[in-house]
Amino acid sequence: MNCNYCTNTCIKKGIRNSVQKYHCKSCGKWQQQKYTYRKFESSEKRNIVSLTKEGASISSISRLIKRSKSIIQKQIFLAGKTINKPHYNEYYQDYELDEMSIKIAGQEDIYLIYAINRTTRKVIDFFIGGRTKENISKVVSAVLCYHPKTIYTDKLNVYPSLIPKKIHKPGRRLTNRIERKNLSLRNFIKRLSRSTLCFTRKTDMLEAVIKLVSWA
C-alpha cells in the first residue's frame, strides 16, 4: 500500500478492531486501506459556515449535507474559534450599545451585550453574560478605543458611570438601529429566538455562531 500523504510505501503494523493498520516510515503517518466513514471535505466545511450564516439549524444542516449532528456542531465550534475580533479602521463615528436577553440551559438572566457602528451596522464587540457593570464595561471599552463621536444607549443606570457624559446620549428611541439588529440576529440565529424549542446549551457554542454570523 502507498501512503495517502507522501505516496511512499507503507508497511503492515498490527491489527486493531479487525482492521489492518499501515505505517509510513517516511512521514510517520498511520493509516488504513479502507475507511468506514468518508473523509470530511473542505467544501463541506464552507457549506456549514454558509448555511449557519443563512439561519439554518444544526438539524437542517445535518439533513442537507448528510452528516451527523455531532459533527456539524464540532465544525461550527472549530470554525468559530478561528475567527478573531476584527479591528476596523475607523474613528470619530457614532455607535449604539444594547443588551439582548437570551436563553442558555441551566442559566438565568443572561444577555448578549454588544455594540454596532450606527452607519455601517457592523458589530464592534460582544459579550455573553449577566447584565452587570463589569460585563458591560468590556464592550464599552472596546468602543472607546475608536474615539467615538457619540454613543447611544438605552437608559440603563450602568452606562453613565462607564461612558463620558459629553459623548453619551441615552434614550429608548435613540437605539432603533441596534434594536433592528436584535431582530435580525434572532431571525438568523435560531437559538436566540423567543417562544421556540431552540435554545443554547453552552455559551461557547453561542459565541462561535455569533462570530460566524457577525464576522465571517
PyMOL commands that place a pseudoatom at each C-alpha (Angstrom):
pseudoatom trace, name=CA, resn=MET, resi=1, chain=A, elem=C, hetatm=0, pos=[0.000, 0.000, 0.000]
pseudoatom trace, name=CA, resn=ASN, resi=2, chain=A, elem=C, hetatm=0, pos=[1.212, 3.532, -0.825]
pseudoatom trace, name=CA, resn=CYS, resi=3, chain=A, elem=C, hetatm=0, pos=[0.978, 6.307, 1.733]
pseudoatom trace, name=CA, resn=ASN, resi=4, chain=A, elem=C, hetatm=0, pos=[-2.009, 8.653, 1.353]
pseudoatom trace, name=CA, resn=TYR, resi=5, chain=A, elem=C, hetatm=0, pos=[0.178, 11.603, 2.393]
pseudoatom trace, name=CA, resn=CYS, resi=6, chain=A, elem=C, hetatm=0, pos=[3.614, 11.170, 0.770]
pseudoatom trace, name=CA, resn=THR, resi=7, chain=A, elem=C, hetatm=0, pos=[2.913, 8.278, -1.691]
pseudoatom trace, name=CA, resn=ASN, resi=8, chain=A, elem=C, hetatm=0, pos=[5.817, 6.187, -0.325]
pseudoatom trace, name=CA, resn=THR, resi=9, chain=A, elem=C, hetatm=0, pos=[5.369, 2.516, 0.524]
pseudoatom trace, name=CA, resn=CYS, resi=10, chain=A, elem=C, hetatm=0, pos=[3.722, 1.685, 3.857]
pseudoatom trace, name=CA, resn=ILE, resi=11, chain=A, elem=C, hetatm=0, pos=[4.356, -1.428, 5.935]
pseudoatom trace, name=CA, resn=LYS, resi=12, chain=A, elem=C, hetatm=0, pos=[1.849, -3.508, 7.833]
pseudoatom trace, name=CA, resn=LYS, resi=13, chain=A, elem=C, hetatm=0, pos=[1.913, -2.593, 11.505]
pseudoatom trace, name=CA, resn=GLY, resi=14, chain=A, elem=C, hetatm=0, pos=[-0.599, -4.570, 13.507]
pseudoatom trace, name=CA, resn=ILE, resi=15, chain=A, elem=C, hetatm=0, pos=[-4.363, -5.050, 13.533]
pseudoatom trace, name=CA, resn=ARG, resi=16, chain=A, elem=C, hetatm=0, pos=[-6.852, -3.005, 15.534]
pseudoatom trace, name=CA, resn=ASN, resi=17, chain=A, elem=C, hetatm=0, pos=[-10.583, -3.758, 15.701]
pseudoatom trace, name=CA, resn=SER, resi=18, chain=A, elem=C, hetatm=0, pos=[-10.098, -6.397, 12.983]
pseudoatom trace, name=CA, resn=VAL, resi=19, chain=A, elem=C, hetatm=0, pos=[-8.675, -3.753, 10.620]
pseudoatom trace, name=CA, resn=GLN, resi=20, chain=A, elem=C, hetatm=0, pos=[-5.148, -3.936, 9.202]
pseudoatom trace, name=CA, resn=LYS, resi=21, chain=A, elem=C, hetatm=0, pos=[-3.090, -0.852, 10.107]
pseudoatom trace, name=CA, resn=TYR, resi=22, chain=A, elem=C, hetatm=0, pos=[-0.267, 0.553, 7.988]
pseudoatom trace, name=CA, resn=HIS, resi=23, chain=A, elem=C, hetatm=0, pos=[2.654, 2.783, 8.951]
pseudoatom trace, name=CA, resn=CYS, resi=24, chain=A, elem=C, hetatm=0, pos=[4.702, 5.029, 6.663]
pseudoatom trace, name=CA, resn=LYS, resi=25, chain=A, elem=C, hetatm=0, pos=[8.388, 5.204, 7.654]
pseudoatom trace, name=CA, resn=SER, resi=26, chain=A, elem=C, hetatm=0, pos=[8.898, 8.333, 5.543]
pseudoatom trace, name=CA, resn=CYS, resi=27, chain=A, elem=C, hetatm=0, pos=[6.298, 10.672, 7.058]
pseudoatom trace, name=CA, resn=GLY, resi=28, chain=A, elem=C, hetatm=0, pos=[5.383, 8.653, 10.154]
pseudoatom trace, name=CA, resn=LYS, resi=29, chain=A, elem=C, hetatm=0, pos=[1.636, 8.630, 9.394]
pseudoatom trace, name=CA, resn=TRP, resi=30, chain=A, elem=C, hetatm=0, pos=[-0.637, 5.803, 10.473]
pseudoatom trace, name=CA, resn=GLN, resi=31, chain=A, elem=C, hetatm=0, pos=[-3.451, 4.807, 8.127]
pseudoatom trace, name=CA, resn=GLN, resi=32, chain=A, elem=C, hetatm=0, pos=[-5.587, 2.016, 6.807]
pseudoatom trace, name=CA, resn=GLN, resi=33, chain=A, elem=C, hetatm=0, pos=[-6.505, 0.859, 3.329]
pseudoatom trace, name=CA, resn=LYS, resi=34, chain=A, elem=C, hetatm=0, pos=[-10.258, 1.443, 3.623]
pseudoatom trace, name=CA, resn=TYR, resi=35, chain=A, elem=C, hetatm=0, pos=[-12.205, 3.740, 5.921]
pseudoatom trace, name=CA, resn=THR, resi=36, chain=A, elem=C, hetatm=0, pos=[-15.712, 3.210, 7.220]
pseudoatom trace, name=CA, resn=TYR, resi=37, chain=A, elem=C, hetatm=0, pos=[-16.507, 6.926, 7.292]
pseudoatom trace, name=CA, resn=ARG, resi=38, chain=A, elem=C, hetatm=0, pos=[-15.965, 9.180, 4.305]
pseudoatom trace, name=CA, resn=LYS, resi=39, chain=A, elem=C, hetatm=0, pos=[-13.464, 11.989, 4.568]
pseudoatom trace, name=CA, resn=PHE, resi=40, chain=A, elem=C, hetatm=0, pos=[-14.729, 15.419, 5.612]
pseudoatom trace, name=CA, resn=GLU, resi=41, chain=A, elem=C, hetatm=0, pos=[-14.113, 17.700, 2.629]
pseudoatom trace, name=CA, resn=SER, resi=42, chain=A, elem=C, hetatm=0, pos=[-13.177, 21.381, 2.912]
pseudoatom trace, name=CA, resn=SER, resi=43, chain=A, elem=C, hetatm=0, pos=[-16.153, 22.252, 0.679]
pseudoatom trace, name=CA, resn=GLU, resi=44, chain=A, elem=C, hetatm=0, pos=[-18.448, 20.731, 3.304]
pseudoatom trace, name=CA, resn=LYS, resi=45, chain=A, elem=C, hetatm=0, pos=[-16.894, 22.943, 5.965]
pseudoatom trace, name=CA, resn=ARG, resi=46, chain=A, elem=C, hetatm=0, pos=[-17.566, 26.012, 3.830]
pseudoatom trace, name=CA, resn=ASN, resi=47, chain=A, elem=C, hetatm=0, pos=[-21.154, 24.889, 3.298]
pseudoatom trace, name=CA, resn=ILE, resi=48, chain=A, elem=C, hetatm=0, pos=[-21.664, 24.503, 7.047]
pseudoatom trace, name=CA, resn=VAL, resi=49, chain=A, elem=C, hetatm=0, pos=[-20.477, 28.064, 7.641]
pseudoatom trace, name=CA, resn=SER, resi=50, chain=A, elem=C, hetatm=0, pos=[-22.655, 29.416, 4.806]
pseudoatom trace, name=CA, resn=LEU, resi=51, chain=A, elem=C, hetatm=0, pos=[-25.753, 27.579, 5.998]
pseudoatom trace, name=CA, resn=THR, resi=52, chain=A, elem=C, hetatm=0, pos=[-25.163, 28.720, 9.574]
pseudoatom trace, name=CA, resn=LYS, resi=53, chain=A, elem=C, hetatm=0, pos=[-24.967, 32.345, 8.403]
pseudoatom trace, name=CA, resn=GLU, resi=54, chain=A, elem=C, hetatm=0, pos=[-28.226, 31.844, 6.493]
pseudoatom trace, name=CA, resn=GLY, resi=55, chain=A, elem=C, hetatm=0, pos=[-30.006, 30.775, 9.662]
pseudoatom trace, name=CA, resn=ALA, resi=56, chain=A, elem=C, hetatm=0, pos=[-30.154, 27.003, 9.119]
pseudoatom trace, name=CA, resn=SER, resi=57, chain=A, elem=C, hetatm=0, pos=[-30.353, 24.921, 12.278]
pseudoatom trace, name=CA, resn=ILE, resi=58, chain=A, elem=C, hetatm=0, pos=[-27.945, 22.110, 13.120]
pseudoatom trace, name=CA, resn=SER, resi=59, chain=A, elem=C, hetatm=0, pos=[-30.659, 19.556, 12.281]
pseudoatom trace, name=CA, resn=SER, resi=60, chain=A, elem=C, hetatm=0, pos=[-31.284, 21.206, 8.918]
pseudoatom trace, name=CA, resn=ILE, resi=61, chain=A, elem=C, hetatm=0, pos=[-27.578, 21.300, 8.030]
pseudoatom trace, name=CA, resn=SER, resi=62, chain=A, elem=C, hetatm=0, pos=[-27.258, 17.670, 9.079]
pseudoatom trace, name=CA, resn=ARG, resi=63, chain=A, elem=C, hetatm=0, pos=[-30.032, 16.657, 6.675]
pseudoatom trace, name=CA, resn=LEU, resi=64, chain=A, elem=C, hetatm=0, pos=[-28.714, 18.768, 3.802]
pseudoatom trace, name=CA, resn=ILE, resi=65, chain=A, elem=C, hetatm=0, pos=[-25.100, 17.568, 3.800]
pseudoatom trace, name=CA, resn=LYS, resi=66, chain=A, elem=C, hetatm=0, pos=[-25.887, 14.110, 5.232]
pseudoatom trace, name=CA, resn=ARG, resi=67, chain=A, elem=C, hetatm=0, pos=[-23.621, 14.303, 8.272]
pseudoatom trace, name=CA, resn=SER, resi=68, chain=A, elem=C, hetatm=0, pos=[-24.347, 13.620, 11.920]
pseudoatom trace, name=CA, resn=LYS, resi=69, chain=A, elem=C, hetatm=0, pos=[-25.420, 16.473, 14.222]
pseudoatom trace, name=CA, resn=SER, resi=70, chain=A, elem=C, hetatm=0, pos=[-22.387, 15.980, 16.445]
pseudoatom trace, name=CA, resn=ILE, resi=71, chain=A, elem=C, hetatm=0, pos=[-20.020, 16.524, 13.506]
pseudoatom trace, name=CA, resn=ILE, resi=72, chain=A, elem=C, hetatm=0, pos=[-21.938, 19.662, 12.466]
pseudoatom trace, name=CA, resn=GLN, resi=73, chain=A, elem=C, hetatm=0, pos=[-21.685, 21.050, 15.999]
pseudoatom trace, name=CA, resn=LYS, resi=74, chain=A, elem=C, hetatm=0, pos=[-17.972, 20.321, 16.158]
pseudoatom trace, name=CA, resn=GLN, resi=75, chain=A, elem=C, hetatm=0, pos=[-17.292, 22.003, 12.803]
pseudoatom trace, name=CA, resn=ILE, resi=76, chain=A, elem=C, hetatm=0, pos=[-19.291, 25.116, 13.766]
pseudoatom trace, name=CA, resn=PHE, resi=77, chain=A, elem=C, hetatm=0, pos=[-17.410, 25.340, 17.056]
pseudoatom trace, name=CA, resn=LEU, resi=78, chain=A, elem=C, hetatm=0, pos=[-13.999, 24.926, 15.384]
pseudoatom trace, name=CA, resn=ALA, resi=79, chain=A, elem=C, hetatm=0, pos=[-14.856, 27.467, 12.684]
pseudoatom trace, name=CA, resn=GLY, resi=80, chain=A, elem=C, hetatm=0, pos=[-15.898, 29.984, 15.334]
pseudoatom trace, name=CA, resn=LYS, resi=81, chain=A, elem=C, hetatm=0, pos=[-12.653, 29.518, 17.269]
pseudoatom trace, name=CA, resn=THR, resi=82, chain=A, elem=C, hetatm=0, pos=[-10.590, 30.510, 14.230]
pseudoatom trace, name=CA, resn=ILE, resi=83, chain=A, elem=C, hetatm=0, pos=[-12.316, 33.904, 13.978]
pseudoatom trace, name=CA, resn=ASN, resi=84, chain=A, elem=C, hetatm=0, pos=[-10.815, 36.800, 15.923]
pseudoatom trace, name=CA, resn=LYS, resi=85, chain=A, elem=C, hetatm=0, pos=[-12.470, 40.101, 16.679]
pseudoatom trace, name=CA, resn=PRO, resi=86, chain=A, elem=C, hetatm=0, pos=[-11.729, 42.455, 13.761]
pseudoatom trace, name=CA, resn=HIS, resi=87, chain=A, elem=C, hetatm=0, pos=[-10.232, 45.894, 14.222]
pseudoatom trace, name=CA, resn=TYR, resi=88, chain=A, elem=C, hetatm=0, pos=[-11.881, 48.430, 11.938]
pseudoatom trace, name=CA, resn=ASN, resi=89, chain=A, elem=C, hetatm=0, pos=[-10.000, 51.393, 10.528]
pseudoatom trace, name=CA, resn=GLU, resi=90, chain=A, elem=C, hetatm=0, pos=[-12.489, 53.982, 11.753]
pseudoatom trace, name=CA, resn=TYR, resi=91, chain=A, elem=C, hetatm=0, pos=[-12.566, 56.805, 14.283]
pseudoatom trace, name=CA, resn=TYR, resi=92, chain=A, elem=C, hetatm=0, pos=[-14.953, 59.516, 15.442]
pseudoatom trace, name=CA, resn=GLN, resi=93, chain=A, elem=C, hetatm=0, pos=[-18.050, 57.506, 14.500]
pseudoatom trace, name=CA, resn=ASP, resi=94, chain=A, elem=C, hetatm=0, pos=[-21.461, 57.028, 16.106]
pseudoatom trace, name=CA, resn=TYR, resi=95, chain=A, elem=C, hetatm=0, pos=[-22.152, 53.769, 17.946]
pseudoatom trace, name=CA, resn=GLU, resi=96, chain=A, elem=C, hetatm=0, pos=[-25.083, 52.054, 19.635]
pseudoatom trace, name=CA, resn=LEU, resi=97, chain=A, elem=C, hetatm=0, pos=[-24.995, 49.621, 22.568]
pseudoatom trace, name=CA, resn=ASP, resi=98, chain=A, elem=C, hetatm=0, pos=[-27.705, 47.289, 23.780]
pseudoatom trace, name=CA, resn=GLU, resi=99, chain=A, elem=C, hetatm=0, pos=[-28.337, 44.161, 25.842]
pseudoatom trace, name=CA, resn=MET, resi=100, chain=A, elem=C, hetatm=0, pos=[-30.472, 41.368, 24.409]
pseudoatom trace, name=CA, resn=SER, resi=101, chain=A, elem=C, hetatm=0, pos=[-31.992, 38.780, 26.726]
pseudoatom trace, name=CA, resn=ILE, resi=102, chain=A, elem=C, hetatm=0, pos=[-31.140, 35.209, 25.693]
pseudoatom trace, name=CA, resn=LYS, resi=103, chain=A, elem=C, hetatm=0, pos=[-31.786, 31.704, 26.984]
pseudoatom trace, name=CA, resn=ILE, resi=104, chain=A, elem=C, hetatm=0, pos=[-28.998, 29.310, 27.941]
pseudoatom trace, name=CA, resn=ALA, resi=105, chain=A, elem=C, hetatm=0, pos=[-29.801, 25.967, 29.551]
pseudoatom trace, name=CA, resn=GLY, resi=106, chain=A, elem=C, hetatm=0, pos=[-29.330, 25.998, 33.325]
pseudoatom trace, name=CA, resn=GLN, resi=107, chain=A, elem=C, hetatm=0, pos=[-28.641, 29.737, 33.497]
pseudoatom trace, name=CA, resn=GLU, resi=108, chain=A, elem=C, hetatm=0, pos=[-30.819, 32.737, 34.242]
pseudoatom trace, name=CA, resn=ASP, resi=109, chain=A, elem=C, hetatm=0, pos=[-30.599, 36.447, 33.450]
pseudoatom trace, name=CA, resn=ILE, resi=110, chain=A, elem=C, hetatm=0, pos=[-28.110, 36.003, 30.591]
pseudoatom trace, name=CA, resn=TYR, resi=111, chain=A, elem=C, hetatm=0, pos=[-27.709, 38.729, 27.997]
pseudoatom trace, name=CA, resn=LEU, resi=112, chain=A, elem=C, hetatm=0, pos=[-25.927, 39.311, 24.717]
pseudoatom trace, name=CA, resn=ILE, resi=113, chain=A, elem=C, hetatm=0, pos=[-24.240, 42.673, 25.264]
pseudoatom trace, name=CA, resn=TYR, resi=114, chain=A, elem=C, hetatm=0, pos=[-22.903, 44.177, 22.065]
pseudoatom trace, name=CA, resn=ALA, resi=115, chain=A, elem=C, hetatm=0, pos=[-22.157, 47.346, 20.128]
pseudoatom trace, name=CA, resn=ILE, resi=116, chain=A, elem=C, hetatm=0, pos=[-22.550, 48.298, 16.465]
pseudoatom trace, name=CA, resn=ASN, resi=117, chain=A, elem=C, hetatm=0, pos=[-21.434, 51.137, 14.241]
pseudoatom trace, name=CA, resn=ARG, resi=118, chain=A, elem=C, hetatm=0, pos=[-24.530, 53.255, 13.680]
pseudoatom trace, name=CA, resn=THR, resi=119, chain=A, elem=C, hetatm=0, pos=[-23.755, 53.793, 9.993]
pseudoatom trace, name=CA, resn=THR, resi=120, chain=A, elem=C, hetatm=0, pos=[-22.256, 50.500, 8.800]
pseudoatom trace, name=CA, resn=ARG, resi=121, chain=A, elem=C, hetatm=0, pos=[-24.186, 48.249, 11.265]
pseudoatom trace, name=CA, resn=LYS, resi=122, chain=A, elem=C, hetatm=0, pos=[-21.001, 46.237, 11.836]
pseudoatom trace, name=CA, resn=VAL, resi=123, chain=A, elem=C, hetatm=0, pos=[-20.634, 44.507, 15.203]
pseudoatom trace, name=CA, resn=ILE, resi=124, chain=A, elem=C, hetatm=0, pos=[-17.737, 46.085, 17.108]
pseudoatom trace, name=CA, resn=ASP, resi=125, chain=A, elem=C, hetatm=0, pos=[-17.627, 43.692, 20.050]
pseudoatom trace, name=CA, resn=PHE, resi=126, chain=A, elem=C, hetatm=0, pos=[-19.928, 41.483, 22.114]
pseudoatom trace, name=CA, resn=PHE, resi=127, chain=A, elem=C, hetatm=0, pos=[-20.029, 39.692, 25.441]
pseudoatom trace, name=CA, resn=ILE, resi=128, chain=A, elem=C, hetatm=0, pos=[-22.346, 36.986, 26.782]
pseudoatom trace, name=CA, resn=GLY, resi=129, chain=A, elem=C, hetatm=0, pos=[-23.160, 37.078, 30.485]
pseudoatom trace, name=CA, resn=GLY, resi=130, chain=A, elem=C, hetatm=0, pos=[-25.095, 38.864, 33.180]
pseudoatom trace, name=CA, resn=ARG, resi=131, chain=A, elem=C, hetatm=0, pos=[-26.084, 42.493, 32.716]
pseudoatom trace, name=CA, resn=THR, resi=132, chain=A, elem=C, hetatm=0, pos=[-23.518, 43.719, 35.228]
pseudoatom trace, name=CA, resn=LYS, resi=133, chain=A, elem=C, hetatm=0, pos=[-21.307, 46.791, 35.195]
pseudoatom trace, name=CA, resn=GLU, resi=134, chain=A, elem=C, hetatm=0, pos=[-18.197, 44.635, 34.799]
pseudoatom trace, name=CA, resn=ASN, resi=135, chain=A, elem=C, hetatm=0, pos=[-19.531, 42.810, 31.740]
pseudoatom trace, name=CA, resn=ILE, resi=136, chain=A, elem=C, hetatm=0, pos=[-20.929, 45.907, 30.053]
pseudoatom trace, name=CA, resn=SER, resi=137, chain=A, elem=C, hetatm=0, pos=[-17.658, 47.769, 30.624]
pseudoatom trace, name=CA, resn=LYS, resi=138, chain=A, elem=C, hetatm=0, pos=[-15.842, 45.212, 28.424]
pseudoatom trace, name=CA, resn=VAL, resi=139, chain=A, elem=C, hetatm=0, pos=[-17.940, 46.196, 25.409]
pseudoatom trace, name=CA, resn=VAL, resi=140, chain=A, elem=C, hetatm=0, pos=[-17.858, 49.904, 26.264]
pseudoatom trace, name=CA, resn=SER, resi=141, chain=A, elem=C, hetatm=0, pos=[-14.044, 49.801, 26.474]
pseudoatom trace, name=CA, resn=ALA, resi=142, chain=A, elem=C, hetatm=0, pos=[-13.856, 48.252, 23.011]
pseudoatom trace, name=CA, resn=VAL, resi=143, chain=A, elem=C, hetatm=0, pos=[-15.983, 51.092, 21.607]
pseudoatom trace, name=CA, resn=LEU, resi=144, chain=A, elem=C, hetatm=0, pos=[-13.992, 53.803, 23.404]
pseudoatom trace, name=CA, resn=CYS, resi=145, chain=A, elem=C, hetatm=0, pos=[-10.846, 52.574, 21.645]
pseudoatom trace, name=CA, resn=TYR, resi=146, chain=A, elem=C, hetatm=0, pos=[-12.300, 54.039, 18.432]
pseudoatom trace, name=CA, resn=HIS, resi=147, chain=A, elem=C, hetatm=0, pos=[-12.594, 57.528, 19.980]
pseudoatom trace, name=CA, resn=PRO, resi=148, chain=A, elem=C, hetatm=0, pos=[-16.334, 57.685, 19.256]
pseudoatom trace, name=CA, resn=LYS, resi=149, chain=A, elem=C, hetatm=0, pos=[-18.190, 60.856, 18.377]
pseudoatom trace, name=CA, resn=THR, resi=150, chain=A, elem=C, hetatm=0, pos=[-21.387, 59.706, 20.123]
pseudoatom trace, name=CA, resn=ILE, resi=151, chain=A, elem=C, hetatm=0, pos=[-22.504, 56.550, 21.912]
pseudoatom trace, name=CA, resn=TYR, resi=152, chain=A, elem=C, hetatm=0, pos=[-26.244, 55.877, 22.010]
pseudoatom trace, name=CA, resn=THR, resi=153, chain=A, elem=C, hetatm=0, pos=[-27.683, 53.555, 24.666]
pseudoatom trace, name=CA, resn=ASP, resi=154, chain=A, elem=C, hetatm=0, pos=[-30.911, 52.867, 26.491]
pseudoatom trace, name=CA, resn=LYS, resi=155, chain=A, elem=C, hetatm=0, pos=[-31.497, 54.319, 29.940]
pseudoatom trace, name=CA, resn=LEU, resi=156, chain=A, elem=C, hetatm=0, pos=[-29.823, 51.529, 31.901]
pseudoatom trace, name=CA, resn=ASN, resi=157, chain=A, elem=C, hetatm=0, pos=[-28.300, 53.133, 35.002]
pseudoatom trace, name=CA, resn=VAL, resi=158, chain=A, elem=C, hetatm=0, pos=[-24.893, 51.497, 34.435]
pseudoatom trace, name=CA, resn=TYR, resi=159, chain=A, elem=C, hetatm=0, pos=[-23.947, 53.449, 31.314]
pseudoatom trace, name=CA, resn=PRO, resi=160, chain=A, elem=C, hetatm=0, pos=[-23.448, 56.956, 32.809]
pseudoatom trace, name=CA, resn=SER, resi=161, chain=A, elem=C, hetatm=0, pos=[-20.629, 55.670, 35.010]
pseudoatom trace, name=CA, resn=LEU, resi=162, chain=A, elem=C, hetatm=0, pos=[-18.863, 53.989, 32.049]
pseudoatom trace, name=CA, resn=ILE, resi=163, chain=A, elem=C, hetatm=0, pos=[-19.296, 56.464, 29.176]
pseudoatom trace, name=CA, resn=PRO, resi=164, chain=A, elem=C, hetatm=0, pos=[-18.091, 60.090, 29.280]
pseudoatom trace, name=CA, resn=LYS, resi=165, chain=A, elem=C, hetatm=0, pos=[-21.069, 62.424, 29.558]
pseudoatom trace, name=CA, resn=LYS, resi=166, chain=A, elem=C, hetatm=0, pos=[-20.087, 64.577, 26.574]
pseudoatom trace, name=CA, resn=ILE, resi=167, chain=A, elem=C, hetatm=0, pos=[-20.387, 61.664, 24.114]
pseudoatom trace, name=CA, resn=HIS, resi=168, chain=A, elem=C, hetatm=0, pos=[-23.207, 59.721, 25.794]
pseudoatom trace, name=CA, resn=LYS, resi=169, chain=A, elem=C, hetatm=0, pos=[-26.804, 60.013, 24.602]
pseudoatom trace, name=CA, resn=PRO, resi=170, chain=A, elem=C, hetatm=0, pos=[-29.234, 57.728, 26.452]
pseudoatom trace, name=CA, resn=GLY, resi=171, chain=A, elem=C, hetatm=0, pos=[-32.797, 57.219, 25.288]
pseudoatom trace, name=CA, resn=ARG, resi=172, chain=A, elem=C, hetatm=0, pos=[-35.209, 54.499, 24.235]
pseudoatom trace, name=CA, resn=ARG, resi=173, chain=A, elem=C, hetatm=0, pos=[-35.810, 55.871, 20.727]
pseudoatom trace, name=CA, resn=LEU, resi=174, chain=A, elem=C, hetatm=0, pos=[-32.140, 56.542, 20.035]
pseudoatom trace, name=CA, resn=THR, resi=175, chain=A, elem=C, hetatm=0, pos=[-31.204, 52.869, 19.609]
pseudoatom trace, name=CA, resn=ASN, resi=176, chain=A, elem=C, hetatm=0, pos=[-33.568, 51.940, 16.768]
pseudoatom trace, name=CA, resn=ARG, resi=177, chain=A, elem=C, hetatm=0, pos=[-30.777, 50.553, 14.596]
pseudoatom trace, name=CA, resn=ILE, resi=178, chain=A, elem=C, hetatm=0, pos=[-29.414, 48.118, 17.162]
pseudoatom trace, name=CA, resn=GLU, resi=179, chain=A, elem=C, hetatm=0, pos=[-32.966, 47.123, 18.102]
pseudoatom trace, name=CA, resn=ARG, resi=180, chain=A, elem=C, hetatm=0, pos=[-33.470, 46.236, 14.443]
pseudoatom trace, name=CA, resn=LYS, resi=181, chain=A, elem=C, hetatm=0, pos=[-30.193, 44.304, 14.599]
pseudoatom trace, name=CA, resn=ASN, resi=182, chain=A, elem=C, hetatm=0, pos=[-31.615, 42.356, 17.532]
pseudoatom trace, name=CA, resn=LEU, resi=183, chain=A, elem=C, hetatm=0, pos=[-34.494, 41.195, 15.347]
pseudoatom trace, name=CA, resn=SER, resi=184, chain=A, elem=C, hetatm=0, pos=[-32.088, 40.163, 12.582]
pseudoatom trace, name=CA, resn=LEU, resi=185, chain=A, elem=C, hetatm=0, pos=[-29.954, 38.142, 14.996]
pseudoatom trace, name=CA, resn=ARG, resi=186, chain=A, elem=C, hetatm=0, pos=[-32.994, 36.398, 16.431]
pseudoatom trace, name=CA, resn=ASN, resi=187, chain=A, elem=C, hetatm=0, pos=[-34.126, 35.613, 12.886]
pseudoatom trace, name=CA, resn=PHE, resi=188, chain=A, elem=C, hetatm=0, pos=[-30.806, 34.233, 11.621]
pseudoatom trace, name=CA, resn=ILE, resi=189, chain=A, elem=C, hetatm=0, pos=[-29.691, 32.524, 14.851]
pseudoatom trace, name=CA, resn=LYS, resi=190, chain=A, elem=C, hetatm=0, pos=[-32.477, 30.166, 15.883]
pseudoatom trace, name=CA, resn=ARG, resi=191, chain=A, elem=C, hetatm=0, pos=[-31.010, 29.617, 19.348]
pseudoatom trace, name=CA, resn=LEU, resi=192, chain=A, elem=C, hetatm=0, pos=[-31.735, 33.312, 20.076]
pseudoatom trace, name=CA, resn=SER, resi=193, chain=A, elem=C, hetatm=0, pos=[-35.384, 33.152, 19.009]
pseudoatom trace, name=CA, resn=ARG, resi=194, chain=A, elem=C, hetatm=0, pos=[-38.116, 33.646, 21.572]
pseudoatom trace, name=CA, resn=SER, resi=195, chain=A, elem=C, hetatm=0, pos=[-41.005, 31.214, 22.121]
pseudoatom trace, name=CA, resn=THR, resi=196, chain=A, elem=C, hetatm=0, pos=[-39.254, 28.378, 20.322]
pseudoatom trace, name=CA, resn=LEU, resi=197, chain=A, elem=C, hetatm=0, pos=[-37.886, 24.919, 21.067]
pseudoatom trace, name=CA, resn=CYS, resi=198, chain=A, elem=C, hetatm=0, pos=[-34.406, 26.079, 20.024]
pseudoatom trace, name=CA, resn=PHE, resi=199, chain=A, elem=C, hetatm=0, pos=[-32.045, 27.185, 22.759]
pseudoatom trace, name=CA, resn=THR, resi=200, chain=A, elem=C, hetatm=0, pos=[-28.355, 27.139, 23.612]
pseudoatom trace, name=CA, resn=ARG, resi=201, chain=A, elem=C, hetatm=0, pos=[-26.841, 24.605, 25.975]
pseudoatom trace, name=CA, resn=LYS, resi=202, chain=A, elem=C, hetatm=0, pos=[-23.319, 26.039, 26.050]
pseudoatom trace, name=CA, resn=THR, resi=203, chain=A, elem=C, hetatm=0, pos=[-22.106, 29.634, 25.953]
pseudoatom trace, name=CA, resn=ASP, resi=204, chain=A, elem=C, hetatm=0, pos=[-19.056, 28.676, 23.864]
pseudoatom trace, name=CA, resn=MET, resi=205, chain=A, elem=C, hetatm=0, pos=[-21.277, 27.344, 21.091]
pseudoatom trace, name=CA, resn=LEU, resi=206, chain=A, elem=C, hetatm=0, pos=[-23.358, 30.522, 21.021]
pseudoatom trace, name=CA, resn=GLU, resi=207, chain=A, elem=C, hetatm=0, pos=[-20.195, 32.638, 20.828]
pseudoatom trace, name=CA, resn=ALA, resi=208, chain=A, elem=C, hetatm=0, pos=[-18.993, 30.594, 17.849]
pseudoatom trace, name=CA, resn=VAL, resi=209, chain=A, elem=C, hetatm=0, pos=[-22.278, 31.086, 15.985]
pseudoatom trace, name=CA, resn=ILE, resi=210, chain=A, elem=C, hetatm=0, pos=[-22.354, 34.835, 16.665]
pseudoatom trace, name=CA, resn=LYS, resi=211, chain=A, elem=C, hetatm=0, pos=[-18.775, 35.158, 15.393]
pseudoatom trace, name=CA, resn=LEU, resi=212, chain=A, elem=C, hetatm=0, pos=[-19.695, 33.336, 12.181]
pseudoatom trace, name=CA, resn=VAL, resi=213, chain=A, elem=C, hetatm=0, pos=[-22.792, 35.451, 11.578]
pseudoatom trace, name=CA, resn=SER, resi=214, chain=A, elem=C, hetatm=0, pos=[-21.147, 38.768, 12.502]
pseudoatom trace, name=CA, resn=TRP, resi=215, chain=A, elem=C, hetatm=0, pos=[-17.526, 38.478, 11.386]
pseudoatom trace, name=CA, resn=ALA, resi=216, chain=A, elem=C, hetatm=0, pos=[-17.075, 35.522, 8.999]
for i in range(1, 216): cmd.bond("trace and resi %d" % i, "trace and resi %d" % (i + 1))
show_as sticks, trace
zoom trace
